[in-house]
Amino acid sequence: MKIHGPNHSNFNLYKKQLQSQAEQKKEIDQQDRLEISNRAKQLQENNQPSTKRKAYVQDIKKQIESGKYQVNHEVLAKKMFDFWSKQ
């Protein structure tokens, strides 16, 4: 039986492959970037709900929490029908 010391060339067969993968990962991490343009940021800010809409939603939330919110089934059914008939 022949025993070789830690300097033997087959001691770590996958070391070179692991180093290569680590280097590739570093390159990928450095290359991938996402930048949002100023125009896109403005569009996102414009999509914020209006104060009137916020007040309406808050009113509905309060009604639901107090148990006073009533669903008008006829109006709901008509809106659903109109929505699905357009598509």
N, C-alpha and C positions, 0 to 999 in steps of 0.2 A: 504494500500500500504506500502511495506517495502522497505526502501532505505538503501543501504549499502554504507559505506565510500570507499575511494580509496584503502584500504587494502583488499578488498573483493577478494576472489580467482578467480572469473570469470571476473575481471576487464579487463584483456587483455588475451583473450583466445589463441591468436596466438603468444604471445611473445616467448614462449619456442620453437615453430616451427621455427620462424624467426632466433632465436639464433642458432639453430641446422643447418639451411641452411647456415648461415654466416660462421660457423665453417667448414662445408664441403667445402665451396668455398675456404676458406683459405688453406685447405689441398690440394685441387686440384691445386690451383695456385702454391703452393710450389713444387708439384710433377712434373708438366709438364715442361720439359726443352728440348731444342734442341741444340745439339752440332755438329758442322761440323768438321770432322777429318782433320788433316793436309794434308792427301792425297787428300781429296775432294777439299780442297782449292787450291792445286797445279793443279788439273784438271781444276778448274774454271779459273785459271790464264792462263793455256795453251790454253783455248778456245778463247782467245782474238784474234781479227783479226790481220793478219800480216800487216806490214807497206805498202806492195805492194797492199793489198786489200783495206786498208784505202785510199790510193792515188787514186785507181780506183773508189771507191765510191764518193770521193770528186770531181773527174773529172766529173762524171755523174751528181752530184748535181749542179755543175756550169753550165753544159750544159742545164739542165732543167730550172734553174733560168734565163738563158739568152735566152731561147726559141729555142736553136739550137739542142736540143736532138731529134734524129730521131729514130724511132723504125723500125727495119728490120723485117717485118711481116713474111717473109719466114723462117728466122732463129728462130723466136719465135714459129711459128707453128710447126717446126720440133722438137724443144726442148720439147714442150708440148706433141707432139705425142710420142716421145721417152720415156718421163717420164711416161705417162699413159699406154703405151703398156707394160712396164716392170711390172706393178702391176697386 
